[in-house]
Amino acid sequence: MKVKYFPDTDTVLVEFAVKKVYETKEISENVYIDLDQDGNIVSMTIEHAKANAGLWEFSYQEMLAKTA
């Protein structure tokens, strides 16, 4: 997964897979997802990211699975 931030347009692109985009769907104003031919998510675009997604800080944390 790659996260790219474009400060000139305040846009975030989250790339989940390297696949050909078949369709783009508008999820809400300023949020779009790109899907492959099978309906799997390829990427997500968030416009006006600082205002709409609170993009002042980004962190990643992998959560460990609980064992029974």
C-alpha positions, -999 to +999 in steps of 0.1 A: +000+000+000+012+035-008-001+068+004+008+099-016+000+135-006-001+163-031+001+196-012-006+218-043-041+203-045-045+191-009-052+156-023-044+122-009-041+091-031-041+057-012-030+029-036-040-006-024-030-026-054-012-022-087-041-031-111-059-015-140-087+007-130-120-004-145-144+020-127-143+050-104-171+055-079-179+087-059-184+076-023-191+111-011-182+146-021-144+147-024-140+109-019-136+085-048-126+048-051-112+031-081-122-005-087-107-032-109-128-053-133-138-077-104-150-049-081-119-050-059-106-016-046-075-004-063-072+031-049-089+058-030-087+096-036-095+122-009-097+158-021-093+187+004-077+161+026-067+184+055-102+196+059-121+163+050-098+137+065-080+155+093-047+149+074-024+167+098-007+136+109-004+101+094+005+070+113+005+032+106+000+005+132-002-032+125-025-048+150-016-083+162-043-110+161-057-121+194-050-157+203-076-178+220 
